[in-house]
Amino acid sequence: MSYDVVVCGAGVAGLAAACALGRLGRRVLLVDKQERVRPVAKGEVFQPGALAILHEWGVALRLEAAGALRLGKLVARDAEGRAQMALDYARLPVQRNWLLAHDYPAILEALAKSLPDNVEFCRGELVTGLIFTGGRVTGVRIGDDVVEAALVVAADGVSSRLRREAGIEIRRDDYPHRLVALELHDAPEVEPDFSAYVTPRGLRLRYPLPAGRIRLYAQTGAHEMRGLNAGGLDRWATDLVRETPALAPLEASIRTHLAARQLLPVPRFLAPSLAVPGLALVGESGHTVHPMAAQGMNSAIADAHELATMLRQGGSLAPAAVDHALARYSAARRENLAHIGRTSHNAARMITDLSWVGRFAGRRALRGTGGNDRIRYTVMHTMSGLGVHPLTPLDRLHQLGLLPDPRARRLPSWA
């Protein structure tokens, strides 16, 4: 069997890659080892930059038709619910200046329905290894079959076997906490925003989902939930609401749905390269960040778009042309992803770092950002995926309140 492209993994990254590369007119095989989509709390909020790409592919309209919710703001609040910093997306000078929320299975379905006819999608098929010819990836093994391809795309997640087989080693850093994910039903309506609560025990994050549901994440110690019986879970819920009074209206629903919780590790890494000859990494096979910043799924979509752009500019699937496009893809995306990683990490530390120094500096930086129009707009513009504008060391001093900012009430000069 022979294809122009084989995409391994049909999460958001793999589906996006198949959609983007299929739109180039290439014959694409998309394979996934799972026979059906599993309902997980993962990748549920799109930023404006990703929405522009999804609109081009026809995915955004499918999501809105399926009930996706527009969220106008990303807000950091104190435990009582008072806003400490608000990123108002309506201020962005783009057509789709909002966040869009839907659950993971619905997002995958919208992407799958938008695949071009020249994409062949096979579920329940396990890629068992890569094929190398002269040191270059030239295909994959699927069961006992060999499938040749001009390009292989690894979209097989954080623990990517294909990444390791291609010889790309990563340094993975795990945050010293986990996230408990709950899907709440029959709960009181909440504001249509993406709200992160700053509490003595770290992050609590909530946003609405379609059909009156609410997604709630709660930071917890690495081993805090281990072995808890019904009584222990009940005490955990009591402590959660006591430490975050703003969540009190959701308490009954939290208790009802706590048994169906998901406990998620929180890693971060950026691969030293996103490509080797004949193979590209997209999505979590190549990078991951703290989910608080709502960047992972959006970065995966940008990966797919950038990869297709480089291949289109190359104009050929000859090995030399493909490998040149892959080198350009890796360089361009790594530069962008490195900045996104720093921004996401700094944003997460403001709320999740429970050390004395972390609490003091993080909370102070949060208030400083919230009170500075210029810095707040810069952070929002970067997080929205509309372009990278790094904060300077001087900006950091302004954030911490160590130096007054005479430009605090003005938008950045580039805005």
Order of alpha helices (4+ residues) and beta strands (2+ residues): beta-alpha-beta-beta-alpha-alpha-beta-beta-beta-beta-alpha-beta-beta-beta-beta-alpha-beta-beta-beta-beta-alpha-alpha-beta-beta-beta-beta-alpha-alpha-alpha-alpha-alpha
